[in-house]
Amino acid sequence: MARSNLPSGNLSLFVEESANDADCSCSGPFELGRPESLTGPGQHFPTPPRYILNKYRLNKSRRKSHRNGCTRWFEKQAAIAGFERPAGADEAGRGALFGPVMAAAVILDPSSRIKGINDSKQLSAARREELETQIKATALSWSVAEVDAGEIDRINVYQASRVAMRQAVLTLHPEPDFVFVDALRLDLMTPQLSLIHGDALCLSIAAASILAKVERDRRMQEYERIFPGYNLGQNKGYGTSEHCAALRNLGATPQHRQSYAPVAAVAAAKPKAAESLF
């Protein structure tokens, strides 16, 4: 396992950038801490170097994050520390009222360059689909996984997101020796680093966010044919006014998340729609 190869003492995965780097304004080393913090319950959420955060905030304020918000900085530092196959993991659909939460994991090929990878929320649907094709064609490994609405209701969407991302990571072949995760910690023995706003900062996480989003949107198109009237192909299962109005008129389907308040409110008053389909 990758953990057995970790050095003792502090692991300086994220070292201080060279003073010659004009982009760098970080004031010191960016360390993960002791090796056990990479996999154990005490894992922390380190703050990325200041110059990366400044770049993210500047892009966001100028609404330019779709241009150059993500960098390979994290992957490069992982390589310097000896990790050969860092993966990124992210999810899509956490806030939706309908359907599964979808997750993806990606190990990007360091020799391949794909222009335009960024947080999926900053990209048009057409651009996401273009990038999905390129990512799948060039990645060393990629995987998608999902947790359905019933399981979301049973264990809650936070835990469902963790389960889906964990499954996506575990089905990567070759398997990763390090994982960058967007703001969550996964139950893995593989060393991992959780990054707040990771999908807007780390290229591997951004690539995963694109795969998860495109796959989930594709699933919503399929569900629109099964459950007409909710306009799922357009709203993607999220709680738009049109979707909520359809819920009140038609009731909840078996794929609606019954534990979510807008669904629970109508489910209590309306029979489940289209139940005869199952």
C-alpha positions, 0 to 999 in steps of 0.5 A: 500500500502507498502508506507503507512507503511514506517517510517518517516525520513531517511530509513536505508534500507541498514545499515552498515555491521558488523565490524566482516564481513571480506568481508565488506570494506564499510565506512558507512551506505548505506541509501536510503534517505527519504521515498519519494525518494523510489517512487517519481520523485526524486528517486536517484541511490545509490551506493552499498557498496564498498565491493560489488562493489569490488567483482563485479569488481574483478570477472569481471576482472578475468572473474569469475562473473558466479561463485559468482557475485551475493549475497542476501545482498540486499534482506537481508537488505530489510528483516531487514527493514521490507519488506517481499516480495522484487522482482527483475525486468530486461529486455532482448532484448533492443539492438536487431533489431528484436522482442519484449523487454521481461521483467521478475519479480521474488520474490525469496523464502528466504528459497530456495537456487539455486546455480549459479544464475547470470547475464544471459549474463554470463551464457550459454544457457543450464545453463540459461534453467536449472536455469529458471526451478529451479527459476520457481519451487521455487520462491514465484512468477514470471512473464514475460511481453513484448512490441512488435516491433511496440510499441518500434518504437512508444515510444522508447526502453527505455520507452518500457523496463520500460513498460514491467518491470512495467507490469511484476511487476504488474502481480506478485501474491503475489505482492511485497512490494519492487522492485529492478530494473536494472538501471531503474525507474518504474512508481510504487507506490511500493518502489523501488531501481534502481541499476547500474549493478543490474543483476550482483549484486542482486540475484533477478534481476539476476533471473529476467534477466534469465527468461527474456532472456530464454523467449525471446530466446524461442520466437526467435526460434518460429520467425525463423520458421515464418521468415526463412532466418534471422537465428533468432534462432542463432542471437536472433534478434541482429544486427550480420553481417549475420542478417544485410546481410539478411536484405539487401537481404530480406528486413525488416519483420513486427517484425523488429524495423523500428526505428532502423537505420540498419532496417530503411536503408533497409526498405526505399529501400526494401518492407517488407518481408513476409507481406503476412503472416499477 
